[in-house]
Amino acid sequence: MHEYTKQEQIEVLRSEIEIFKSRIDPNKSKVDILYLADTISMLELRVKELETNETASTIPTPSFYKK
């Protein structure tokens, strides 16, 4: 199995983020938009993890996820 470098992973994730952003349509239901926004947020968090060599547990949790 091919092992991807961090830079390759980041490039793929950024590409996916742009695809999801292009799919946000204000004419769709708010639920659909929220699902896409949540997915984008999680992918951006993963990019940040890879760029900083941190794990999700050391990156501050966005306020809307805090209980």
N, CA, C and O atoms as a printed pandas DataFrame, in Angstrom:
     atom_number atom_name residue_name chain_id  residue_number  x_coord  y_coord  z_coord
0              1         N          MET        A               1    0.830   -1.180    0.000
1              2        CA          MET        A               1    0.000    0.000    0.000
2              3         C          MET        A               1    0.878    1.247    0.000
3              4         O          MET        A               1    1.903    1.293    0.679
4              5         N          HIS        A               2    0.470    2.254   -0.763
5              6        CA          HIS        A               2    1.241    3.495   -0.860
6              7         C          HIS        A               2    1.080    4.335    0.403
7              8         O          HIS        A               2   -0.035    4.591    0.858
8              9         N          GLU        A               3    2.196    4.754    0.953
9             10        CA          GLU        A               3    2.171    5.658    2.099
10            11         C          GLU        A               3    2.267    7.082    1.568
11            12         O          GLU        A               3    3.221    7.426    0.871
12            13         N          TYR        A               4    1.286    7.904    1.895
13            14        CA          TYR        A               4    1.281    9.288    1.439
14            15         C          TYR        A               4    2.084   10.162    2.381
15            16         O          TYR        A               4    2.044    9.973    3.597
16            17         N          THR        A               5    2.814   11.117    1.827
17            18        CA          THR        A               5    3.522   12.076    2.661
18            19         C          THR        A               5    2.499   13.029    3.273
19            20         O          THR        A               5    1.359   13.110    2.816
20            21         N          LYS        A               6    2.917   13.740    4.301
21            22        CA          LYS        A               6    2.018   14.712    4.913
22            23         C          LYS        A               6    1.587   15.757    3.887
23            24         O          LYS        A               6    0.424   16.158    3.851
24            25         N          GLN        A               7    2.529   16.196    3.055
25            26        CA          GLN        A               7    2.203   17.214    2.065
26            27         C          GLN        A               7    1.177   16.697    1.066
27            28         O          GLN        A               7    0.277   17.438    0.670
28            29         N          GLU        A               8    1.294   15.452    0.656
29            30        CA          GLU        A               8    0.303   14.860   -0.247
30            31         C          GLU        A               8   -1.065   14.787    0.418
31            32         O          GLU        A               8   -2.082   15.084   -0.210
32            33         N          GLN        A               9   -1.091   14.393    1.683
33            34        CA          GLN        A               9   -2.354   14.330    2.416
34            35         C          GLN        A               9   -2.996   15.706    2.503
35            36         O          GLN        A               9   -4.201   15.852    2.298
36            37         N          ILE        A              10   -2.185   16.715    2.808
37            38        CA          ILE        A              10   -2.694   18.081    2.923
38            39         C          ILE        A              10   -3.260   18.555    1.590
39            40         O          ILE        A              10   -4.329   19.165    1.554
40            41         N          GLU        A              11   -2.561   18.282    0.501
41            42        CA          GLU        A              11   -3.030   18.698   -0.822
42            43         C          GLU        A              11   -4.362   18.040   -1.174
43            44         O          GLU        A              11   -5.255   18.695   -1.712
44            45         N          VAL        A              12   -4.498   16.759   -0.876
45            46        CA          VAL        A              12   -5.753   16.053   -1.158
46            47         C          VAL        A              12   -6.880   16.623   -0.309
47            48         O          VAL        A              12   -7.976   16.866   -0.814
48            49         N          LEU        A              13   -6.618   16.839    0.973
49            50        CA          LEU        A              13   -7.647   17.388    1.858
50            51         C          LEU        A              13   -8.071   18.789    1.416
51            52         O          LEU        A              13   -9.261   19.105    1.414
52            53         N          ARG        A              14   -7.110   19.623    1.045
53            54        CA          ARG        A              14   -7.450   20.978    0.587
54            55         C          ARG        A              14   -8.296   20.926   -0.684
55            56         O          ARG        A              14   -9.219   21.722   -0.858
56            57         N          SER        A              15   -7.978   19.997   -1.556
57            58        CA          SER        A              15   -8.764   19.834   -2.772
58            59         C          SER        A              15  -10.199   19.433   -2.429
59            60         O          SER        A              15  -11.150   19.963   -3.002
60            61         N          GLU        A              16  -10.347   18.508   -1.505
61            62        CA          GLU        A              16  -11.674   18.072   -1.078
62            63         C          GLU        A              16  -12.439   19.219   -0.414
63            64         O          GLU        A              16  -13.644   19.363   -0.619
64            65         N          ILE        A              17  -11.750   20.025    0.373
65            66        CA          ILE        A              17  -12.380   21.179    1.019
66            67         C          ILE        A              17  -12.964   22.110   -0.038
67            68         O          ILE        A              17  -14.095   22.576    0.099
68            69         N          GLU        A              18  -12.203   22.379   -1.080
69            70        CA          GLU        A              18  -12.684   23.265   -2.149
70            71         C          GLU        A              18  -13.890   22.668   -2.866
71            72         O          GLU        A              18  -14.815   23.393   -3.234
72            73         N          ILE        A              19  -13.887   21.369   -3.065
73            74        CA          ILE        A              19  -15.032   20.706   -3.699
74            75         C          ILE        A              19  -16.271   20.874   -2.834
75            76         O          ILE        A              19  -17.338   21.230   -3.335
76            77         N          PHE        A              20  -16.134   20.617   -1.530
77            78        CA          PHE        A              20  -17.285   20.747   -0.633
78            79         C          PHE        A              20  -17.764   22.187   -0.555
79            80         O          PHE        A              20  -18.970   22.435   -0.524
80            81         N          LYS        A              21  -16.834   23.146   -0.524
81            82        CA          LYS        A              21  -17.233   24.553   -0.485
82            83         C          LYS        A              21  -18.029   24.922   -1.732
83            84         O          LYS        A              21  -18.983   25.697   -1.658
84            85         N          SER        A              22  -17.638   24.371   -2.869
85            86        CA          SER        A              22  -18.347   24.697   -4.112
86            87         C          SER        A              22  -19.754   24.107   -4.132
87            88         O          SER        A              22  -20.589   24.539   -4.926
88            89         N          ARG        A              23  -20.025   23.140   -3.284
89            90        CA          ARG        A              23  -21.340   22.494   -3.233
90            91         C          ARG        A              23  -22.324   23.187   -2.291
91            92         O          ARG        A              23  -23.501   22.829   -2.246
92            93         N          ILE        A              24  -21.845   24.170   -1.545
93            94        CA          ILE        A              24  -22.752   24.893   -0.657
94            95         C          ILE        A              24  -23.661   25.764   -1.516
95            96         O          ILE        A              24  -23.204   26.636   -2.254
96            97         N          ASP        A              25  -24.940   25.507   -1.400
97            98        CA          ASP        A              25  -25.947   26.221   -2.185
98            99         C          ASP        A              25  -26.970   26.812   -1.224
99           100         O          ASP        A              25  -27.708   26.077   -0.568
100          101         N          PRO        A              26  -27.013   28.143   -1.140
101          102        CA          PRO        A              26  -27.946   28.780   -0.207
102          103         C          PRO        A              26  -29.408   28.424   -0.461
103          104         O          PRO        A              26  -30.257   28.623    0.408
104          105         N          ASN        A              27  -29.701   27.906   -1.631
105          106        CA          ASN        A              27  -31.077   27.523   -1.958
106          107         C          ASN        A              27  -31.450   26.139   -1.420
107          108         O          ASN        A              27  -32.616   25.746   -1.458
108          109         N          LYS        A              28  -30.461   25.412   -0.923
109          110        CA          LYS        A              28  -30.719   24.088   -0.347
110          111         C          LYS        A              28  -31.173   24.250    1.098
111          112         O          LYS        A              28  -31.156   25.346    1.657
112          113         N          SER        A              29  -31.577   23.135    1.682
113          114        CA          SER        A              29  -32.027   23.193    3.075
114          115         C          SER        A              29  -30.865   23.534    4.006
115          116         O          SER        A              29  -29.705   23.258    3.703
116          117         N          LYS        A              30  -31.199   24.137    5.137
117          118        CA          LYS        A              30  -30.174   24.511    6.111
118          119         C          LYS        A              30  -29.441   23.286    6.632
119          120         O          LYS        A              30  -28.253   23.354    6.947
120          121         N          VAL        A              31  -30.138   22.180    6.720
121          122        CA          VAL        A              31  -29.514   20.939    7.196
122          123         C          VAL        A              31  -28.411   20.506    6.229
123          124         O          VAL        A              31  -27.320   20.131    6.661
124          125         N          ASP        A              32  -28.686   20.556    4.938
125          126        CA          ASP        A              32  -27.672   20.195    3.947
126          127         C          ASP        A              32  -26.451   21.097    4.061
127          128         O          ASP        A              32  -25.312   20.634    3.998
128          129         N          ILE        A              33  -26.704   22.391    4.230
129          130        CA          ILE        A              33  -25.603   23.348    4.353
130          131         C          ILE        A              33  -24.799   23.073    5.616
131          132         O          ILE        A              33  -23.570   23.144    5.596
132          133         N          LEU        A              34  -25.479   22.759    6.712
133          134        CA          LEU        A              34  -24.785   22.471    7.970
134          135         C          LEU        A              34  -23.935   21.207    7.869
135          136         O          LEU        A              34  -22.835   21.156    8.419
136          137         N          TYR        A              35  -24.436   20.186    7.171
137          138        CA          TYR        A              35  -23.640   18.970    6.982
138          139         C          TYR        A              35  -22.362   19.280    6.213
139          140         O          TYR        A              35  -21.284   18.809    6.572
140          141         N          LEU        A              36  -22.487   20.071    5.157
141          142        CA          LEU        A              36  -21.301   20.435    4.385
142          143         C          LEU        A              36  -20.349   21.287    5.218
143          144         O          LEU        A              36  -19.137   21.075    5.184
144          145         N          ALA        A              37  -20.884   22.243    5.961
145          146        CA          ALA        A              37  -20.043   23.105    6.793
146          147         C          ALA        A              37  -19.308   22.290    7.857
147          148         O          ALA        A              37  -18.140   22.551    8.146
148          149         N          ASP        A              38  -19.987   21.312    8.433
149          150        CA          ASP        A              38  -19.361   20.452    9.436
150          151         C          ASP        A              38  -18.240   19.621    8.814
151          152         O          ASP        A              38  -17.167   19.476    9.399
152          153         N          THR        A              39  -18.495   19.084    7.638
153          154        CA          THR        A              39  -17.482   18.292    6.941
154          155         C          THR        A              39  -16.267   19.150    6.619
155          156         O          THR        A              39  -15.129   18.725    6.824
156          157         N          ILE        A              40  -16.505   20.351    6.117
157          158        CA          ILE        A              40  -15.412   21.268    5.797
158          159         C          ILE        A              40  -14.606   21.578    7.050
159          160         O          ILE        A              40  -13.375   21.572    7.020
160          161         N          SER        A              41  -15.293   21.846    8.142
161          162        CA          SER        A              41  -14.625   22.155    9.402
162          163         C          SER        A              41  -13.720   21.010    9.866
163          164         O          SER        A              41  -12.591   21.236   10.301
164          165         N          MET        A              42  -14.222   19.800    9.767
165          166        CA          MET        A              42  -13.434   18.637   10.194
166          167         C          MET        A              42  -12.217   18.429    9.287
167          168         O          MET        A              42  -11.136   18.089    9.768
168          169         N          LEU        A              43  -12.388   18.627    8.005
169          170        CA          LEU        A              43  -11.257   18.488    7.084
170          171         C          LEU        A              43  -10.212   19.576    7.339
171          172         O          LEU        A              43   -9.011   19.314    7.276
172          173         N          GLU        A              44  -10.673   20.796    7.626
173          174        CA          GLU        A              44   -9.737   21.880    7.943
174          175         C          GLU        A              44   -8.986   21.586    9.234
175          176         O          GLU        A              44   -7.800   21.896    9.347
176          177         N          LEU        A              45   -9.661   20.995   10.200
177          178        CA          LEU        A              45   -9.005   20.608   11.445
178          179         C          LEU        A              45   -7.923   19.560   11.173
179          180         O          LEU        A              45   -6.835   19.618   11.746
180          181         N          ARG        A              46   -8.226   18.616   10.304
181          182        CA          ARG        A              46   -7.246   17.580    9.962
182          183         C          ARG        A              46   -6.030   18.187    9.258
183          184         O          ARG        A              46   -4.899   17.774    9.511
184          185         N          VAL        A              47   -6.257   19.165    8.377
185          186        CA          VAL        A              47   -5.144   19.846    7.713
186          187         C          VAL        A              47   -4.272   20.533    8.761
187          188         O          VAL        A              47   -3.044   20.460    8.705
188          189         N          LYS        A              48   -4.914   21.195    9.711
189          190        CA          LYS        A              48   -4.167   21.879   10.774
190          191         C          LYS        A              48   -3.348   20.876   11.584
191          192         O          LYS        A              48   -2.197   21.146   11.927
192          193         N          GLU        A              49   -3.934   19.733   11.887
193          194        CA          GLU        A              49   -3.208   18.683   12.611
194          195         C          GLU        A              49   -1.948   18.290   11.845
195          196         O          GLU        A              49   -0.863   18.210   12.421
196          197         N          LEU        A              50   -2.095   18.049   10.563
197          198        CA          LEU        A              50   -0.957   17.620    9.751
198          199         C          LEU        A              50    0.109   18.710    9.650
199          200         O          LEU        A              50    1.304   18.420    9.688
200          201         N          GLU        A              51   -0.326   19.962    9.523
201          202        CA          GLU        A              51    0.624   21.068    9.386
202          203         C          GLU        A              51    1.397   21.338   10.665
203          204         O          GLU        A              51    2.549   21.770   10.616
204          205         N          THR        A              52    0.778   21.089   11.804
205          206        CA          THR        A              52    1.413   21.426   13.076
206          207         C          THR        A              52    1.939   20.203   13.823
207          208         O          THR        A              52    2.503   20.326   14.910
208          209         N          ASN        A              53    1.751   19.028   13.233
209          210        CA          ASN        A              53    2.172   17.782   13.880
210          211         C          ASN        A              53    1.485   17.578   15.221
211          212         O          ASN        A              53    2.025   16.916   16.108
212          213         N          GLU        A              54    0.305   18.144   15.367
213          214        CA          GLU        A              54   -0.460   17.977   16.598
214          215         C          GLU        A              54   -1.561   16.961   16.361
215          216         O          GLU        A              54   -1.906   16.635   15.226
216          217         N          THR        A              55   -2.095   16.478   17.453
217          218        CA          THR        A              55   -3.238   15.577   17.352
218          219         C          THR        A              55   -4.493   16.358   17.692
219          220         O          THR        A              55   -4.423   17.462   18.233
220          221         N          ALA        A              56   -5.625   15.786   17.377
221          222        CA          ALA        A              56   -6.888   16.480   17.623
222          223         C          ALA        A              56   -7.049   16.856   19.091
223          224         O          ALA        A              56   -7.695   17.856   19.403
224          225         N          SER        A              57   -6.477   16.080   19.983
225          226        CA          SER        A              57   -6.660   16.358   21.411
226          227         C          SER        A              57   -5.865   17.582   21.868
227          228         O          SER        A              57   -6.139   18.120   22.940
228          229         N          THR        A              58   -4.886   18.035   21.078
229          230        CA          THR        A              58   -4.091   19.196   21.482
230          231         C          THR        A              58   -4.493   20.460   20.748
231          232         O          THR        A              58   -4.000   21.540   21.074
232          233         N          ILE        A              59   -5.379   20.355   19.763
233          234        CA          ILE        A              59   -5.871   21.519   19.038
234          235         C          ILE        A              59   -7.168   21.957   19.698
235          236         O          ILE        A              59   -8.037   21.128   19.972
236          237         N          PRO        A              60   -7.306   23.254   19.957
237          238        CA          PRO        A              60   -8.536   23.712   20.616
238          239         C          PRO        A              60   -9.790   23.307   19.837
239          240         O          PRO        A              60   -9.834   23.401   18.611
240          241         N          THR        A              61  -10.784   22.864   20.560
241          242        CA          THR        A              61  -12.057   22.474   19.954
242          243         C          THR        A              61  -12.866   23.717   19.635
243          244         O          THR        A              61  -12.991   24.605   20.478
244          245         N          PRO        A              62  -13.422   23.794   18.419
245          246        CA          PRO        A              62  -14.270   24.939   18.098
246          247         C          PRO        A              62  -15.400   25.062   19.118
247          248         O          PRO        A              62  -15.906   24.057   19.618
248          249         N          SER        A              63  -15.787   26.287   19.421
249          250        CA          SER        A              63  -16.763   26.541   20.478
250          251         C          SER        A              63  -18.090   25.833   20.243
251          252         O          SER        A              63  -18.756   25.445   21.202
252          253         N          PHE        A              64  -18.486   25.657   18.983
253          254        CA          PHE        A              64  -19.790   25.032   18.740
254          255         C          PHE        A              64  -19.778   23.523   19.001
255          256         O          PHE        A              64  -20.833   22.890   18.948
256          257         N          TYR        A              65  -18.611   22.930   19.283
257          258        CA          TYR        A              65  -18.541   21.512   19.633
258          259         C          TYR        A              65  -18.434   21.290   21.127
259          260         O          TYR        A              65  -18.601   20.167   21.604
260          261         N          LYS        A              66  -18.160   22.340   21.864
261          262        CA          LYS        A              66  -18.000   22.195   23.311
262          263         C          LYS        A              66  -19.343   21.960   23.972
263          264         O          LYS        A              66  -20.353   22.552   23.593
264          265         N          LYS        A              67  -19.337   21.096   24.955
265          266        CA          LYS        A              67  -20.575   20.759   25.681
266          267         C          LYS        A              67  -20.743   21.665   26.874
267          268         O          LYS        A              67  -21.721   21.540   27.611
